[in-house]
Amino acid sequence: MAIELVRIDDRLIHGQIATTWINNYSIEQVLIINDEILLDKMQQSVMSMTAPANVKVKVFGVDAFIEVYKKNPIHRRTMLILTNSIDAYRLARGGVNFPVLNVGGMRFENDRIKIAKAVSVTTKEREAFEKLVEMGIDVQIQMVPRDELLNMKDVLTKTK
């Protein structure tokens, strides 16, 4: 499988992604899967400039990516970046195969509830994480590769 890493990080491409995650997985392309960013040309431009020069960056809406995934095999070593668990659940439900979901950062704001060091969720995002776990996806919380892995299933159980 050419999808090497699926990560939720609402900061998208930033220093940790560019220097650590991309190198650790020898990533050749980063696909940002997000309906809002698809419409924001300025943010797309920033994401392209933030990635290492040898890494291709593309942006897809969630449904469009599901269709592309079904029709075109991915050959490059690829990282998918999402901003939330709802989109991750939509991908999984739509047939995108990923056995592990890495959760990096979901900032605390508005009506979010903090469930881990850098992970805050809305009620709907929490429900999406629960559904992903029920589907058998190994959802792990980890800011950088050297950090301890937290199992989302355990975190959700502790924060009920």
C-alpha positions as CSV (number, residue, x, y, z in Angstrom):
1,M,0.0,0.0,0.0
2,A,1.4,3.4,-1.0
3,I,-0.5,5.2,1.8
4,E,2.2,5.1,4.5
5,L,0.6,7.4,7.1
6,V,-2.8,8.9,7.7
7,R,-2.6,11.7,10.3
8,I,-5.0,14.1,11.8
9,D,-3.3,17.4,12.5
10,D,-5.3,20.7,12.3
11,R,-2.1,22.6,11.7
12,L,-1.7,20.6,8.4
13,I,1.9,20.9,7.1
14,H,4.2,22.5,9.7
15,G,7.7,22.0,11.1
16,Q,7.1,18.6,12.7
17,I,5.4,17.2,9.6
18,A,8.1,18.6,7.2
19,T,11.1,17.5,9.3
20,T,10.0,14.5,11.2
21,W,7.0,12.6,9.9
22,I,7.9,13.0,6.2
23,N,11.5,11.8,6.8
24,N,10.5,8.9,9.1
25,Y,8.2,7.5,6.5
26,S,10.2,8.5,3.3
27,I,7.1,10.4,2.1
28,E,7.0,11.4,-1.6
29,Q,3.7,13.1,-1.6
30,V,1.3,14.7,1.0
31,L,-2.4,14.7,0.2
32,I,-4.4,17.1,2.3
33,I,-8.0,15.9,2.5
34,N,-10.3,18.7,3.5
35,D,-13.3,20.3,1.9
36,E,-12.6,23.8,3.2
37,I,-9.0,23.9,2.2
38,L,-9.9,22.8,-1.3
39,L,-11.6,26.2,-1.6
40,D,-8.8,28.2,-0.1
41,K,-6.1,28.9,-2.7
42,M,-4.0,31.0,-0.3
43,Q,-3.8,28.2,2.3
44,Q,-3.0,25.7,-0.5
45,S,-0.1,27.9,-1.6
46,V,1.2,28.1,2.0
47,M,1.0,24.3,2.3
48,S,3.0,23.8,-0.9
49,M,5.7,26.2,0.3
50,T,5.9,24.6,3.7
51,A,6.6,21.1,2.4
52,P,10.1,20.0,1.5
53,A,11.0,20.8,-2.1
54,N,11.1,17.1,-3.1
55,V,7.6,16.4,-1.8
56,K,4.5,16.9,-3.9
57,V,1.4,18.4,-2.2
58,K,-2.1,18.1,-3.4
59,V,-5.5,19.0,-1.9
60,F,-8.7,17.0,-2.3
61,G,-12.2,17.2,-0.9
62,V,-13.2,14.1,1.0
63,D,-15.7,12.7,-1.5
64,A,-13.4,13.5,-4.5
65,F,-10.5,11.7,-2.8
66,I,-12.7,8.6,-2.2
67,E,-13.5,8.5,-5.9
68,V,-9.9,9.0,-7.0
69,Y,-8.7,6.3,-4.5
70,K,-11.2,3.8,-5.9
71,K,-10.1,4.4,-9.5
72,N,-6.4,5.1,-9.3
73,P,-3.9,3.2,-7.3
74,I,-1.4,5.3,-5.4
75,H,2.2,4.5,-6.3
76,R,4.1,7.2,-4.4
77,R,4.8,6.9,-0.7
78,T,1.9,9.0,0.5
79,M,0.9,10.7,3.7
80,L,-2.8,11.8,4.1
81,I,-3.4,14.8,6.4
82,L,-6.8,15.5,7.7
83,T,-8.0,18.1,10.2
84,N,-10.6,16.0,12.0
85,S,-12.0,12.6,12.8
86,I,-15.2,13.1,10.9
87,D,-13.3,13.3,7.6
88,A,-11.3,10.2,8.6
89,Y,-14.5,8.3,9.3
90,R,-15.9,9.4,6.0
91,L,-12.8,8.1,4.2
92,A,-12.9,4.8,6.0
93,R,-16.6,4.4,5.4
94,G,-16.0,5.3,1.7
95,G,-13.6,2.4,1.3
96,V,-10.2,4.1,1.8
97,N,-8.1,1.5,3.5
98,F,-5.9,2.5,6.4
99,P,-5.3,0.2,9.4
100,V,-3.7,2.9,11.5
101,L,-4.8,6.5,12.1
102,N,-2.3,8.8,13.8
103,V,-3.7,11.7,15.7
104,G,-1.4,14.7,16.3
105,G,-3.2,17.9,17.1
106,M,-6.8,19.0,17.4
107,R,-6.7,22.4,19.1
108,F,-8.8,23.4,22.1
109,E,-11.3,26.0,21.1
110,N,-15.0,26.8,21.2
111,D,-17.1,23.8,22.3
112,R,-14.2,21.3,22.3
113,I,-13.4,19.0,25.2
114,K,-9.8,18.1,25.9
115,I,-9.3,14.4,25.9
116,A,-5.5,14.2,25.6
117,K,-2.4,16.6,25.7
118,A,-3.0,18.1,22.3
119,V,-6.3,16.6,21.3
120,S,-9.7,18.3,21.9
121,V,-12.9,17.1,20.3
122,T,-16.5,18.1,19.7
123,T,-19.2,15.6,20.4
124,K,-19.4,14.6,16.7
125,E,-15.6,14.2,16.5
126,R,-15.6,12.0,19.5
127,E,-18.4,9.8,18.0
128,A,-16.4,9.6,14.7
129,F,-13.3,8.3,16.7
130,E,-15.5,5.8,18.4
131,K,-16.8,4.6,15.0
132,L,-13.3,4.3,13.7
133,V,-12.2,2.2,16.6
134,E,-15.3,0.0,16.2
135,M,-14.3,-0.5,12.5
136,G,-11.0,-2.0,13.8
137,I,-8.8,0.9,12.9
138,D,-5.9,1.4,15.4
139,V,-6.3,5.0,16.3
140,Q,-3.1,6.3,18.0
141,I,-2.4,9.7,19.6
142,Q,1.2,10.8,19.1
143,M,2.6,14.3,18.5
144,V,6.0,13.2,17.2
145,P,7.4,9.8,16.6
146,R,9.6,9.8,19.7
147,D,6.5,10.5,22.0
148,E,4.7,7.7,23.7
149,L,1.8,6.2,21.8
150,L,-1.6,6.6,23.4
151,N,-4.4,4.3,22.3
152,M,-7.5,6.3,21.4
153,K,-9.8,3.5,22.6
154,D,-8.2,3.8,26.1
155,V,-8.4,7.6,26.1
156,L,-12.1,7.5,25.1
157,T,-12.9,5.0,27.8
158,K,-11.1,7.2,30.5
159,T,-12.8,10.4,29.4
160,K,-16.4,9.3,29.3
